[in-house]
């Protein structure tokens, strides 16, 4: 099978279930941003962040793939093979956040994004995640997508922030506090 189908040459694409929509549709932008986040986490993994962080990121990438499929499939679709996000996906991130955070010094000020290459990329991933979350919220106002995608991305952005701090901690990178001028 060839990778190119030419079915999108006129600016449309198919959702799971067969419905054709414009490539500029909010749903496409939303799951495209989730795909962008997933790819960015692949970049972070290519930086060899260590086994613990790498394992967490691989798990998140698998979740994001499922989230993308969920967002690409209208709730009304009869495609039962598509995994749907559930509240438990977000809940499963919470003990990971708690565990990592317990290894870090408590925050007493805002910190500037940056640090090691892994940490800086994780801060960038957090901002892409927040953009995805905003798009999911916007999509949820016009289409039924359930509540789990918003909750998951909200929790994931927290995890990515803590992971960035943790990666910098592992690399011995000091956090830079924000000093308003």
Buried (B, 14 or more C-beta within 10 A) or exposed (E): EEEEEEEEEEEBBEBBEEEEBEEEBBBBBBBBBBBBBBEBBEEBBEBEBEEBBBEBBEEBBEBBBBBBBBBBBBEEBEEEEBBBBBEEBBEBBEEBBEEBBEEEEEEEEEBEBBBBBBBBBBBBBBBBBBBBBBBBBEBBEEBEBBEBBBBBBBBBBBBBBBBBBBBBBBBEBEBBEEEEE
